[in-house]
Amino acid sequence: MTARLLNIFIGIFSSTVSCHAHPVSPRYERAVLVHGIFENGTAFQALKTRLEALGIQCFVPQLKPCDGRAGLEKLAQNLRSDIEAEFGESAKFAVVAFSMGGLVSRYYLQHLGGAQRCETFITISSPHHGTNVARIYPTIGARQMRPGSPFLRSLEETEDSLGNIPIVSYRTPMDLMILPTASSIWQRAENRCYNVPLHPLMLHTKSVLDDIEQRFIK
């Protein structure tokens, strides 16, 4: 029943159709779409379809294990390896990351040299300051997503390594996975708030997708 209701919501809010009726030029050639916890990247299909229609080469790496049991650092190391296998060691790209994927991406960018290649960084419903929901799951990765964790402190202390990368953080005040919801507010970023009723719907809401797409156009 829960899955059925979610599909109904997605049908109401989602649109894979571009907001542009005429040909446009993409600002970036490549995009890496980094999924969240318990996911495999399929939730990015609507955004991926839009970006590919602009001529952008999209890569959706698989974070394994997807529940973060090996720790977010390990996922970030795998992310780096996957990106290098897909795009080589020097090509530049944009990063769009959802939920836990935002923290994994930040570790990659801030600690593993990814910032040197990143042209823009977009996070969607990511717990930049942690989420209390992570207290109910006992894995290493979940502990790292709890407010005040050493992992989150390390990200805060090294965020200057991001340099002048344009950063946007999208959030919903109705998020039941990111508690408090203000945890998605990141002082370094341009913060965008949308009244979306469920955490996963942030990747299926037309107004959010329209705004992201616009940032990929010259």
Beta strands, then each sheet from edge to edge (+ up, - down):
strand 1: 30-34
strand 2: 57-59
strand 3: 93-98
strand 4: 118-124
strand 5: 167-171
strand 6: 190-193
sheet 1: 2+ 1+ 3+ 4+ 5+ 6+
end
